[in-house]
Each structure stands twice: as structure tokens, then as C-alpha cells.
């Protein structure tokens, strides 16, 4: 996306554009506030912008007023203002770079670019220069580099949960809802930088349903306000979730969230995902956003798949004929047989026992759900059934309950949470969940994630259904 051309001169909270870095006038300690270019154009990267706002401009003006009386040494920028300057400068540089034609290859500013920006910043804000040092910009360079290291996206951890194929794979960025709020607040207070979505393009800009991340931050604030009420308007919540989808997926799908903190942080930001209907609707947004019948189609495919799997289980002598059991008992038997019919290479943890315990645990009459969850060794979604109602938990945390009549669709609910919260499949059921991902959700996986056990399971399954 092309950046808009702005005037050469700008007041507080505005930005000027100039194409050359060379020839900036020297700063005289006894002159009025000098004019310093607010942009720097390097030979290869796009044009970067010096961040400024009303408070920073006032601090700069005060410095040069002190310089007129020879007291510039008494002028200093507060730590709060300096941190704001560094934070928003780095955000601006990353956003401008990613919005350029080089954004796909270069995700972060180079060392040379950071050095040049540090020089320009201490020229524009002389109170930040290193005193009694031959090189005046080293401290500012260190601040910028440290900030870049803090926002760099960690390397993708390769786990057993297959990634989606390149044709349908979601983009991963390193912005969280709190980051978006921070940048939006800076803009609303008169800041001169704009946060752009990574890899944004003119096609995205022309799309009516794609708001900027700053706009989506406002949607997020609205969503938070809704859930402060006892009974949020669910239709309004769905509408906000539609509008805020891009920023939300950037936050949830990023790998800056530690696995042990992921659930608490996501539920804190999006309490709506404690409700099954919002999770399943999010599954629709992720896999087939514009298909209003997606969930009905998935349920139909699951019914056909599970019906065929029952005959497959009888043929493999893993299941009894379904007509000999009631609906609930038949569903429990199916859940317990599935990991055997589509086996993974990895065995379940010893304390867990059967691999099916990663999907469903049926409580004994004297067993308490809370005690069972505290002993659970896997940090993944699971169904806990007590004979009358079904509890869906994640790790050791109870999330929601549903009626036993819905137990047959319980595995779809688990897949909804895996996809919505971006969790890794447990190794002991990774093959089974990959099969459901491709056969029922019809969401293709990356070629490198088609493991040997997955290929064997699919070959045997396809050979059976074609008989």
C-alpha cells in the first residue's frame, strides 16, 4: 500500500515528508527551534517517519528555549516520553516496512536503518544525545534495538498439530489486543504514526469488510464493555466478532503467548469463547467465513463419518454392533475406539492410561470432576461426562457444560476449541484429530505434517469406504 504524501512542514502531532537524509542544518544552542526533517529516505527501504506528538513537541520547544539562554544542559526528556518515542518509532518503522513491496522479505528494520533513525532522532530531539561521548546516538540506538527484539515474532514451534496448507493458512503477527489499544490511544492523543496490518495491500484497503487494526482496537474495546454487563446482547457480540476478526486471529495465532498462559489470556481478552456457540461460530469464520450453512454442513459430515466409522470399528473388531447400545453408550464406545482406529505413533502418558482419555473421561460414581481435572496431565480440551451432563474443560480449567443428548457432537466442540484457541494436538491423538480436520472439517493440512501414521490411517480408511 502506498503511503500518503504529507506536507513538508508539520506542527505538533503531524508528519512532514522530505526525501533526503543529507544536508540537515546544524543545531545552534542559541537559536530558536530549528527546522529538522521528520522523514528519512534510505536508498532501498521505504520512507520512515520520525514520531512526534504534542507532548514531545513541547519538550523539544522547551529544550531550544533553554538553549537560547545557554542552559540546554539542564533540559532532559522524561523516561515516560522517551519510552513512548521509542515504542512508537519502532511500531511505525515495522508497519511502514511491512506495508512496502519489501514487506514479504524484510519483516524488521535492518541494523543500518536503526542506526540512521537513531541519528535522526537525537538530531530532532537533542536532549537525547549522549553527553561527553564522541558518538551521540548510541543510547538511542540501544533503546530502539531492544524494543525491536521485544516485538520480534518467535520462531514457529513445530508441534504435532498440523498447520493448515499454504492455500488456506492464516497469517501470524505479533500484535495483541493490548498492543492495539496502546497504539490506538497514541493516535487519539495526537501521535503521527499509523499502525498498518502486516502485509496490507491496496486490495485489502478496497475491501469494505477489512478495518485497520486501529479501528479493530475500537471494536475490541466495545466488546470488552459488552461483557461488563450481566447479559450481553449476543447478536451484537457476533457482529463485533465479525468486525474484529483479523486483529483477534493475529493475537490468538501468534506464538508470543506461552502455552501455559494461553487459556487465561485469551479468556481474559475474549470471555465470549467460554460459550460454545461463539466458539463454533469462530470455527466458521476461520474455515469458511462467508458460508452461513457451514456448521450445518459440518454436522452432516460428522454424522456420516461417525456412522461409517461404527461399521469400520465392527469390521476391525474394535466396536460392537451399534444396535446393541443406546445413543449415549454408543457415543462413548465410539470415542473410546477412535484412537485405536486412527492410531498415532506416540503412546499416551502413563498416568492417563488409554489414548481416548485425551478426548473423553467418564466419571466413576464416587469421582469428583474437580479432583479429576487437577490430576490431568494434558493441557488440552477434554470432555468429562458424569452420566447426566457433559463438562468441557481445557487442561485443569472447566469451561462450559452441555446436555448429554449433545455428546455425539462433543468431538466437534473439541475441534472448535482446538481451532479457535490455536492449541496443539496431543501426540497420542494427533492422527485422529488430523483425520477429523481433513475429513469432517475439510480443512487441508500442510504436506510436511502428513505423518506416516496419518498416511497409513487414511489409506486403510479409504480402502474400507471404497469396498
C-alpha positions in Angstrom: 0.0 0.0 0.0 1.4 3.4 -0.9 1.8 5.8 2.0 0.0 9.2 1.6 2.2 12.2 0.7 2.1 14.7 3.5 3.2 18.4 3.7 6.9 19.2 4.1 6.2 21.1 7.3 4.1 19.8 10.1 3.1 21.0 13.5 2.7 19.1 16.7 1.1 15.7 16.1 1.6 15.9 12.4 4.2 14.5 9.9 6.2 16.1 7.2 7.8 14.3 4.2 11.2 15.0 2.7 13.2 12.7 0.5 16.8 13.2 1.6 18.7 12.5 4.8 21.7 14.6 3.9 22.2 18.4 4.4 20.3 18.8 7.7 21.2 22.2 9.2 23.5 22.1 12.3 21.8 22.8 15.6 22.9 26.0 17.2 22.5 26.2 21.0 21.5 29.9 20.9 18.9 30.0 18.1 15.1 29.4 18.1 13.7 25.9 17.5 15.4 24.7 14.3 13.6 23.0 11.4 14.7 19.4 11.2 13.3 16.9 8.6 10.9 14.4 10.1 11.4 11.7 7.5 14.4 9.7 6.3 14.6 8.2 2.9 17.3 5.4 2.6 18.4 4.1 -0.8 16.5 0.8 -0.5 13.8 0.7 2.2 10.6 2.9 2.2 10.5 6.3 3.7 10.5 6.2 7.5 8.9 8.9 9.7 10.1 10.4 13.0 7.4 10.0 15.6 6.1 13.2 17.3 3.1 14.3 19.3 2.0 17.3 21.3 3.9 16.5 24.4 7.1 15.6 22.6 6.9 18.8 20.6 6.5 20.8 23.8 9.5 19.1 25.3 11.6 19.9 22.2 10.4 23.5 22.2 11.4 23.8 25.9 14.9 22.5 25.1 15.6 25.1 22.5 14.1 27.9 24.7 16.6 26.8 27.3 19.3 26.7 24.7 18.7 30.4 23.9 19.9 31.2 27.4 22.8 28.7 27.3 21.0 26.3 29.7 20.4 23.5 27.3 22.3 21.2 29.6 19.6 21.5 32.2 17.0 20.2 29.7 16.1 16.5 29.7 13.3 14.3 28.3 11.4 12.3 30.9 11.6 8.5 30.8 7.9 8.2 30.0 8.2 10.4 26.9 11.4 8.7 25.8 9.8 5.2 26.1 6.8 6.5 24.1 9.0 7.8 21.4 11.0 4.6 21.2 7.9 2.4 21.2 6.0 4.3 18.5 9.1 4.8 16.4 9.7 1.1 16.2 6.0 0.4 15.6 6.0 2.9 12.8 9.1 1.6 11.2 7.9 -2.0 11.2 4.5 -1.1 9.9 5.9 1.1 7.1 8.4 -1.6 6.1 5.7 -4.4 6.1 3.3 -2.2 4.0 6.0 -1.7 1.4 6.8 -4.1 -1.5 9.7 -5.4 0.6 7.4 -6.4 3.4 7.3 -10.1 2.5 11.1 -10.4 2.5 12.1 -8.0 5.3 10.0 -8.2 8.4 12.0 -5.9 10.7 14.3 -2.8 10.1 18.0 -3.6 9.5 20.8 -2.5 11.8 21.8 0.2 9.3 18.2 1.6 9.2 18.0 1.6 13.1 21.4 3.4 13.3 20.2 6.0 10.8 16.9 6.5 12.6 18.8 6.8 16.0 21.0 9.6 14.4 18.0 11.4 13.1 16.1 11.2 16.5 18.9 12.7 18.5 19.2 15.4 15.9 15.4 16.2 16.2 15.4 15.7 20.0 18.9 17.0 21.0 18.2 16.4 24.7 18.6 12.6 24.0 22.2 12.9 22.8 24.8 11.1 24.8 26.7 13.7 26.8 30.6 13.7 26.8 30.6 10.9 24.2 32.0 11.2 20.6 29.1 9.2 19.2 25.9 10.9 20.3 23.3 8.4 19.2 24.5 5.1 20.8 22.0 5.1 23.7 19.1 5.8 21.4 20.3 3.0 19.1 20.3 0.6 22.0 16.8 1.6 23.1 15.5 1.0 19.5 17.2 -2.3 19.1 16.0 -3.5 22.5 12.4 -2.6 21.5 12.7 -4.5 18.2 13.9 -7.6 20.0 10.9 -7.4 22.3 8.4 -7.3 19.4 10.1 -9.8 17.1 7.9 -12.8 16.4 9.5 -16.0 17.9 10.2 -18.9 15.6 7.3 -21.1 15.0 7.4 -24.2 17.3 6.8 -27.3 15.3 4.4 -29.5 17.2 2.1 -32.4 16.4 -0.9 -30.1 15.5 -0.7 -29.8 11.7 -0.7 -26.4 10.2 -3.2 -25.5 7.5 -2.0 -25.8 3.9 -0.4 -22.8 2.3 -3.5 -22.0 0.3 -5.7 -21.6 3.4 -3.1 -20.8 6.1 -3.8 -17.8 8.3 -1.2 -15.1 8.7 0.7 -14.8 12.0 1.6 -11.5 13.5 2.9 -10.3 16.8 0.2 -7.8 17.9 -2.1 -8.4 20.8 -5.3 -6.6 21.7 -3.4 -4.6 24.4 -0.8 -3.6 21.8 -3.6 -2.4 19.5 -5.2 -0.4 22.3 -1.8 1.2 23.1 -1.2 2.3 19.5 -4.8 3.5 19.1 -4.5 5.6 22.3 -1.3 7.1 21.0 -3.0 8.0 17.7 -6.0 9.5 19.5 -3.7 11.8 21.6 -2.2 13.4 18.6 0.5 10.9 17.5 1.8 11.0 14.0 2.2 7.3 13.2 -0.4 4.8 11.9 -0.3 1.1 12.7 -0.8 -0.9 9.5 -1.7 -4.6 9.3 1.3 -6.7 8.2 1.3 -7.4 4.5 -1.6 -5.0 3.9 -2.2 -4.1 0.3 -4.3 -1.8 -1.9 -6.7 -4.8 -2.4 -7.2 -5.0 1.3 -7.8 -1.3 1.5 -10.5 -1.6 -1.1 -12.2 -4.4 0.7 -15.2 -3.0 2.7 -15.1 -5.6 5.4 -11.4 -5.2 6.4 -10.9 -2.4 9.0 -7.5 -1.2 10.1 -6.1 -2.6 13.3 -6.6 0.8 15.0 -10.3 0.6 14.1 -10.5 -3.0 15.2 -9.0 -1.9 18.5 -12.1 0.2 19.0 -14.3 -2.9 18.3 -12.3 -4.8 20.9 -13.0 -2.0 23.5 -16.7 -2.2 22.6 -16.6 -6.0 23.1 -15.0 -5.6 26.5 -17.7 -3.1 27.5 -20.4 -5.5 26.4 -19.1 -8.2 28.7 -19.2 -6.0 31.7 -23.0 -6.3 31.5 -24.8 -9.3 33.1 -26.4 -10.3 29.8 -24.6 -9.1 26.7 -26.6 -8.8 23.5 -25.4 -11.9 21.7 -26.3 -10.6 18.2 -24.2 -7.5 18.9 -21.4 -9.7 20.2 -21.4 -11.7 16.9 -21.3 -8.5 14.9 -18.3 -7.2 16.8 -16.6 -10.5 16.5 -17.1 -10.3 12.7 -15.6 -6.8 12.6 -12.7 -7.6 14.8 -11.8 -11.0 13.3 -8.4 -10.0 11.7 -6.9 -8.5 14.8 -8.2 -11.2 17.1 -6.7 -14.0 15.0 -3.4 -12.1 14.9 -3.4 -12.1 18.7 -4.5 -15.7 19.3 -2.5 -17.3 16.5 0.8 -15.6 17.4 3.4 -17.6 19.3 4.2 -14.9 21.8 1.6 -16.5 24.1 3.2 -19.2 26.2 1.2 -22.4 26.2 0.6 -22.3 30.0 -0.7 -18.7 29.8 -2.6 -19.0 26.6 -6.0 -20.0 28.0 -6.1 -17.4 30.8 -5.0 -14.6 28.5 -7.4 -15.5 25.7 -10.4 -15.8 28.0 -9.5 -12.6 29.7 -9.5 -10.8 26.3 -12.4 -12.8 24.9 -14.8 -14.1 27.6 -17.3 -14.9 24.8 -15.2 -18.0 24.0 -16.4 -19.7 27.2 -19.7 -20.1 25.3 -20.0 -23.0 22.8 -22.0 -21.2 20.1 -19.4 -18.4 19.9 -16.6 -21.0 19.6 -18.4 -22.8 16.8 -19.1 -19.6 15.0 -15.4 -18.7 15.2 -14.7 -22.1 13.6 -16.9 -21.0 10.7 -15.1 -17.6 10.4 -11.7 -19.4 10.3 -12.6 -22.1 7.8 -15.4 -20.8 5.6 -16.3 -17.3 6.7 -18.9 -16.4 4.1 -20.8 -19.8 4.3 -23.7 -19.3 6.6 -24.5 -23.0 6.3 -21.0 -24.2 7.3 -21.9 -25.6 10.7 -24.9 -27.5 9.4 -22.7 -29.0 6.7 -20.0 -29.9 9.2 -22.6 -31.6 11.5 -23.9 -33.6 8.5 -20.4 -34.7 7.5 -19.7 -35.7 11.1 -22.9 -37.8 11.3 -22.0 -39.5 8.0 -18.4 -40.0 9.2 -19.2 -41.4 12.6 -21.9 -43.7 11.2 -19.3 -45.2 8.7 -16.7 -45.4 11.5 -19.0 -47.5 13.6 -19.1 -50.1 10.8 -15.4 -49.7 10.3 -14.9 -50.4 14.1 -17.1 -53.5 13.9 -15.1 -54.7 10.8 -11.9 -54.1 12.7 -13.4 -55.9 15.8 -12.9 -52.8 17.9 -16.6 -51.9 18.3 -19.8 -53.9 19.0 -22.7 -53.6 16.6 -24.3 -50.1 17.3 -27.8 -51.5 17.5 -26.9 -53.3 20.8 -26.3 -50.0 22.6 -28.2 -46.9 23.5 -27.3 -43.5 22.0 -25.2 -42.3 24.9 -23.4 -45.6 25.3 -22.8 -45.8 21.6 -21.2 -42.4 21.5 -18.9 -43.3 24.5 -17.9 -46.5 22.8 -17.1 -44.6 19.6 -15.0 -42.0 21.4 -13.0 -44.8 23.1 -12.5 -46.7 19.8 -11.5 -43.8 17.6 -7.8 -43.5 18.7 -7.4 -47.2 18.0 -9.0 -47.0 14.6 -6.7 -44.0 13.7 -3.7 -44.6 15.8 -0.8 -42.2 16.4 2.9 -43.2 16.7 3.1 -41.8 20.3 1.7 -43.6 23.3 -0.4 -41.7 25.8 1.2 -40.6 29.1 1.3 -43.5 31.6 -0.8 -41.7 34.2 -3.6 -41.1 31.6 -4.0 -44.7 30.6 -5.9 -45.0 27.3 -5.4 -42.5 24.4 -9.1 -41.9 24.4 -8.8 -40.2 27.8 -7.4 -37.2 25.8 -10.9 -36.9 24.3 -13.4 -38.1 26.9 -13.4 -39.2 30.6 -16.4 -40.9 32.1 -16.6 -40.2 35.8 -17.0 -43.0 38.3 -19.9 -42.7 40.8 -17.5 -41.6 43.6 -15.3 -39.4 41.4 -15.4 -35.6 41.5 -14.8 -33.6 38.3 -12.6 -31.0 40.1 -10.3 -33.7 41.6 -10.0 -35.5 38.2 -9.1 -32.2 36.4 -6.4 -31.4 38.9 -4.7 -34.7 38.2 -4.9 -34.3 34.5 -1.6 -34.3 32.7 -2.6 -32.9 29.3 -3.2 -29.2 28.8 -5.8 -29.6 26.0 -9.6 -29.7 25.6 -11.4 -32.7 27.0 -14.9 -33.8 27.7 -15.9 -35.0 31.2 -19.2 -37.0 31.4 -20.9 -37.7 34.7 -23.9 -39.6 33.3 -26.3 -36.6 33.1 -24.3 -33.7 31.7 -21.1 -33.2 29.9 -18.4 -30.8 31.0 -15.9 -29.3 28.5 -12.6 -28.4 30.2 -9.2 -27.3 29.0 -6.3 -28.6 30.9 -7.4 -28.2 34.6 -9.9 -25.5 33.9 -13.7 -26.1 33.5 -15.1 -24.0 30.6 -18.7 -24.9 29.9 -21.3 -27.7 30.1 -23.9 -29.1 27.7 -26.6 -31.7 27.7 -25.8 -35.4 27.3 -28.0 -35.5 24.2 -25.3 -33.4 22.5 -22.5 -35.8 23.5 -22.4 -37.2 19.9 -21.2 -33.8 18.7 -18.8 -33.4 21.5 -15.8 -34.1 19.3 -16.8 -31.2 17.0 -16.8 -29.0 20.1 -13.3 -30.1 21.0 -12.2 -29.3 17.4 -13.8 -25.9 17.7 -11.7 -25.1 20.7 -8.5 -26.5 19.2 -9.0 -24.3 16.2 -10.4 -21.2 18.0 -7.7 -21.1 20.7 -4.9 -22.4 18.4 -3.9 -25.3 20.6 -1.6 -28.1 19.7 -3.0 -31.6 19.3 -1.8 -34.1 21.9 0.6 -36.5 20.3 -1.3 -39.6 21.3 -4.4 -38.5 19.3 -2.7 -36.3 16.7 -3.5 -38.7 13.8 -7.2 -39.0 14.8 -7.6 -35.2 15.1 -5.8 -34.7 11.8 -8.2 -37.1 10.1 -11.2 -35.2 11.5 -9.6 -31.9 10.4 -9.3 -33.1 6.8 -12.3 -35.5 6.5 -15.0 -33.7 8.6 -13.9 -30.0 8.7 -12.5 -30.4 5.2 -9.5 -28.2 6.2 -6.4 -29.4 4.4 -3.1 -29.7 6.3 0.4 -28.8 5.2 2.2 -31.5 3.2 5.1 -31.7 5.8 2.5 -32.6 8.5 1.2 -35.6 6.8 3.0 -38.1 9.0 3.5 -41.7 8.3 0.8 -42.7 10.8 -1.7 -40.3 9.2 -0.9 -41.6 5.7 -1.4 -45.2 6.8 -4.6 -44.5 8.7 -6.1 -42.6 5.7 -5.0 -45.4 3.3 -6.8 -48.1 5.4 -9.8 -45.9 5.9 -10.2 -45.1 2.2 -9.7 -48.8 1.3 -12.6 -49.6 3.7 -15.1 -47.0 2.5 -14.4 -47.9 -1.2 -15.4 -51.5 -0.7 
